[in-house]
């Protein structure tokens, strides 16, 4: 994982984090957040995964919904 600060405005930073093939995304993001003492963040990402679990918080049921995706689908 490589990280580079692109912009700083007061306490807000924009950081580009580049993962290498085979690196586990969540483990890298957690390691970065711990190392940099990030307490709140917003992520925007582009890239590709071999397989991924997407998730969101369902306010109605107060539970996380997760969906495993192990293939790429054409649009």
ABEGO torsion letter per residue (X at the ends): XBBBBABBBEABBBBBBBBBBGBBAAAAAAAAAAAAGBABBBBBBBEBBABBBBBBBBAAAGBBBBBBBABBBBX
